Amino acid sequence: MFPSDNGCRVAVTGLGTTNPLGADVASSWSAALAGTSTCRPLDNDWRGKYGLAVDFACRLAQRPEEVLSRPEMRRMDPMGQYAIIAAREAWRDAALPEDLDPLRLGVCVGTGIGGVWTMLDQWDLVKEKGARRVSPYAVPMLMANSAAAHIELEFGAKAGAHTPVSACATGAEAIGFATWMIRSGRADVVICGGTEASIHPLPMAAFANMKALSTRSDDPATASRPYDMDRDGFVVGEGAGILVLESEEHARARGANIYGFVAGVGMSSDAHHIAAPDTAGQSRAIREALGDAGLTPKDIAHVNAHGTSTPKGDIGELNAIRDALDADTDHLVVTSTKSMTGHLLGGAGAVEAIFSLLAARERVAPPTINIQNLDPEVPLDIAVNEKRPLPSGDVAVLSNAFGFGGHNIALVVTNA
């Protein structure tokens, strides 16, 4: 599919997000640096109505109905709504020219679960009121490529619109795929990222029953606590992250603001277990991203880790990082921003890539919050409860995203 690599650098010129920390990039980054917890009890009766064991999550800072029209709300599943909100911000931020060739503009936006709200709501209609009541928009709303399709239509992208679906690695994989589209010469500009809207009784019940979620109902604000001795599972979040990527030549020619570069992409698969990760696979992805970027372990100043707040996963990933970097890790600082956003599943890798770019640009690592007792098995330097400065000069940041099924994606981003 990508027969050549033209050797160009891939610049990031636009950022957009809607997530639990904020309704846009600026507010999200400010809240992240401040160490803001977003986990709250859900304002509904799901525990009583469905017997839901976990009734707290990290909801969006701004509801989509505050910014979208009624027709848009009716024709898009929430995961599509989140994506289009973030894409519009990223597009405005990139300030692309009106005469941009649509044949040189691509889209790569994925989701881990897809339109779960639409699918289950419409099934309820079938059961309660019959098949004739199902919306004619149901299929375009629930399909996994719905977000990519709406973005492609809105911005007139004709170089290809793609939808990776790789669980919690989805958003990062979309960025990697978009990078390859530009390097291969397929496109000059690609809108890419991930989205998820899974704060719904079914996925929350399923995650709870597999013992993946925190059950800290007495203190949900501190439930997401990666690397803490008492971590007991992740917290479900929701939202989207969208980036505009361009070849450096294209960006420079139009005088674009460049946040940084996607310097390296690493991908691997575990072939190990449907839910349990394999640290060897994670290490391979990290090494590949580092090699793709042409960097050494000493060049990595910061890691935005996958760090979901699960008992085994957190330490396993840190050991994978240490292994991949040949134990040359004394100089780097690790953060899990999921301690603040919760786990955005298919949207996580993209939102965390945005935070990684901003960390490299502003030379500051956001904190990992809610750590009261740091696990003594932690082998790396964690930004415990406070943001941390990064070195001056060129800064490279590693952003990890690992998904159920053994999907491993590592991105290396650098400042401009």
N, C-alpha and C positions, 0 to 999 in steps of 0.2 A: 504493500500500500504506500510505503514511503521509500521509494527506490534510491534516494540520494540524500546527502546531508551537505547543504551549501556552506556550512561552517559559520553561519551568521549568529550573532548574539541575539537573544530573545529578550526584549525589553518589556517591562510592565508600565503601561501608561494610564490605566484607569482602574479604580477600585470601587466596589460597591458591596454593601451588606445590609441585611436586617437580621438581627439576632437578639438574644436576651440582654446583652449589654447595651445595645443602642440601635437606633433606627437608621444610622448611617455610619460611615467609617470613622468620622471624627469623634462622634460621641462614644462609639464602641471602644476605640483606642484609648480615649481618656479614661473611661470606666475600667478598662483592663489595667492600665497603669496604676489606677487608684486601688486596685484589688477589691473589686465590687462583687459581692455574691448576688446571684439572680434567682436562686432556687427558692420557691415559695409553695405553700399548699395550694392545690388546685381549687378554684372557686366553682365547684360543682358537687354533685352527689354521687360520684362514681364509686366511692367506697361502699356506700349504703346500697346503691342500685345494683351494682355488679359484683360486689364483694372484692373490689380491687385492693390488693395488699399494699400497694404503694400509690399514694394520692398526692404526690408533690413532683414538681418538675421545674424546668427553666423555660418560661414562656417568653415570647417576643416582647421587646420593650415597647413596640408600637404595633397595634393591630392593623392588618392590611386594609380593613374597611375605612381607616382614617385617610388613606392615600389613593385607593383604587376606586373606580366608578362601580356602580351597581352591575352594569352589564359585564364588566371584567370579573367581578366577584362571582357572578353566576356561571361564567364560562371557563373558570380555572379552578382546579383543585387548590387547596391551600399551598401545596408544595410549588405549584406553578405561580401562584400569587407572590410568594416570597422571592422566587427567582426573578420575576419581571421587575419587582421593586428594586432589587439589588442591581439588576442589569441596567436599568435606567440611570441609576446613580453612577455606575461605572462608565456608561456611555457619555454622560455629561462630563464626567471627570476627565475622560480621555480627550474630549473636544476634537473629535475626528472631523475632517472636512466633509462638507455636504456632497462633494463630487467623488467620494470614495468609490472605487470600482467594486460593485457587489460581487463580481466573480473572484475577487481577491479577499473577500470577507467570509470567515467561517465561524461556526459555533460548536462548542463542545461543553455541554452542561448535563450532569448526571444526577441521579438520585439513588439512594440505597433501597428504599421500599416502594416509592412511587405514590400514586394517588389513592392511598388507603382510605381517606375520608370519603371520597367519591364512591369507590367500589362498595364500601360497607353501607353507606347511606342509601345508595341505589338498590342494593340487595334488600335492605329493610323495606323500601317502597314496594318491591316485587312481592314480598311476603305479606305486607299489610294491605296494599291497595291494588296489587295486580301489575302485570307487565306493561300495560298501556301507560302507566304513570312514570315510567323511567324516562329520564331526560335524554333528548336526542344528542346532547353534548356529552353524555356519560363516558363514552369510549375516548374521545379526544381529551377528556379531563383526567381519566384514570391512567392512561398509558404512560409508561415510564419516560418516554421521549417528549411528553407534553411541554415541559419547561423549555427544552431546547427548541421545540417547534415554535412556541410563542415568541421566543427571542429572535429566532431566524426570521419570522414573519415581520416582526416589528421593525427590525433594522435592515431588512432586505439582504440577508446573507445568502450567497449562492455558491460559496466554495465548499460547502458541505456542512451538515448539521448532525452532530454525533452525540450519543448518550451512553457513556460507560455506566454500568451498574455493578459495583464491586463492594457492596456493603459500606463499611465505614471508611474505606479507602477511596470512595468514588470521587469526591471533590478534588483530591490530589491527583488521581489518575486523569481526570479531565484536563488538568493543567499540564500534565506530562504529555498527553495526546495532542493538546493544542500546540505545545512547544515543538513537537515533531512535525505538525502541519506546517509550521513556519520554517523550520530548518530544511524541510524537504522542498520548499518552494511552492507548496500547494496553496498557501495563503500569505498575505502580508499582515493581516490583522485577524485575530481570533478572540471571540468573547467566550470565556470559559469559567467553569466552577461547578458548584454543587448546591443542592437544596434538599430540605427534608421537612415534613410536617407529620410527625408520628406521635404527638402527644394525643393519643386516642386510646380508648380502653383496651382494644385488642392487642396491639403491639406492647403496650405497657404491661398487660397481664402476662403475655408470653415471656417478656424479658424477666418479669418478676418470678415466674414459675421456673425459669432456668437458673434462678439465683444470681442473675447478673446485676440487679438493681440494688442500690442502697435501700435499707429499710429504716433509716434514721428519721422516723416521723416525728419524734420529740424535738428535733432540732434540724429541720430541713436546710436551713441556710448554710449549715456546715457539712451537709451530707456528701458533697463532692470534695474529697480530700485526698488527692493523689499523694502517695509516698508517706502518708500518716500510718502509724501503727494500727489504728482502728478503722481504716478504710474497709468498707464492706460492699462495694459495688458502685456502678456509675449512676448518674442522674440523667434522665432524658431531657434533651434540649430541642430547640427547633430554630429554623432560619436558613439563610442562604448567604453564600459568598460568591461574588462574580469579579473576575479580573479581565481586563483588556490587554492582550499580548500583541506585540508588533515586532517585526524585525527591527533591529537597531537602525539600519539604514533608512527604513521607512519613517521611523519615529524622528530621527535626526533631521531628515529632509523637510519635515513639516514643523520642526521646532517644538516638538511635544515635550511635556514634562515627563521625565523618566523617574519612576520610583526606585527602580532597581532592575535586576536581571534574573530570569530563571536560568541559572548557570548549569545545573545538573539534574538529571532525572534518573532514578533507579527503580526498577520493578522486579519483583520475584513472586513466586508462589510456593507455598509450603508443601503441598501434597502430603499433609500430615493429619489434619483433623478438621471437621466442619466448624468447630467453635474454638478449640484450644490453639493458641499460636505456637509457632516454632521459632525460637530465637535465631536459629541458623538462617532461616529465610529472611528474617528482618535484617540481619547483618549483611546478607548478600545485597539487598536493595540499597542499604546505606553505602556500602563500598562502591556499588555501581554508580550511584549518584555522585559520589566524590570523584570517581574516575572520569565520569562524563563531564564534570565541571573542570577537570584538570587541576584539582586542588589536593592538598595533603591534610592529614588530621590536624595539624597545627593551624590551618587556615580557618577552621570552624570555631567561631567564638561563642555560639549559642545554639541550643537545640530547643525547638518547640516540639515537645514530645507528644506522642499519641496519648500517653498517660491518662487512662480512663477512670482511675480510682478503684481498680479491682485488685484483690489481694495478690494474685499471681502475675497478672499482666504487667503491672507497673515495674516490678523489679526485673522481670524477664526482659522488658524492653531496654532498661538501663544497662543490663549486662550485654545486650545485643549491640548497643551503641559503643560501649567500652571495647567490645571485641572488634567491631568494625573499624574503630579508630586506633586499633593496636595499642590500647591502654594509654594513648597519648591524649589524656582528657583533663589534666590538671588545670588547664587554662580556660575551660569552657563552663558555661552556666546553663542549667536545664530548667525549663518551665513547662508546666501543663496548664494551658489556659482553660481547659475543661473544668478546672476547679471553679471557674467563674461562669462559664457559659453552659455547663452541662455538656452532654455528648450530642452533637448535632447530626450524628450518623452520616448520611450521605453528604451533608453540608459541612461537616467538621473540617476535612482536609483543606477546603477552599478558604474558610474563615481563618483557619490557623496559618495558611500561607500568607494571607493578608497581614496578620499580626507579625509574621516572620519578616516580611518585607519592611514593615514599619519599624521593627526592632533594628534591622540593619541600617535603615535610613537615619533613624534618630539615635542609634547607638545606645539603646536601653532595652533590657529584657523585662517583660512584665512578670509579676510574681506568681507563684503557686500559693493560693490561699488555703486557709482552714487546716494548716499543718500545726497540730498541737504537740504531737510526739513523733518526730521524724523516725521512720523505720531504720533501725541500725544496719539493715542489709543494703540500704541505698549506697551504691558505689560511686556516685557522681555528685558534683556540687549543685544543689537545688536552690533556686531563688525562693527561699522560705519566707512567705508572707510579705515580702518587700521587693519592689522593683530593683534591678541591679544595672549599673552602668556597663556598657560594652566598650572595647578599645576604640580609639580614634583610627583614622585611616580606613583602609579597605576592610570590610566586615562580611563574612560569609555565615549564613544561618542554615541549619538543617531543620527541615520540617517533616515529621514522620506521620504516616497514616496507614493503619493496618486494619483489615476487615475480616469478618467471619468468612470462612472458606479458605483462609490462608492467602489473602491478597495483601501484598506488601508494597507500599509506594513510599519512596523517599525523594524529597526535593531539596536541592541546594539553591538558595537565593542569595544574591549579593547586592550591596548598595551600589548606587550609580556614581 
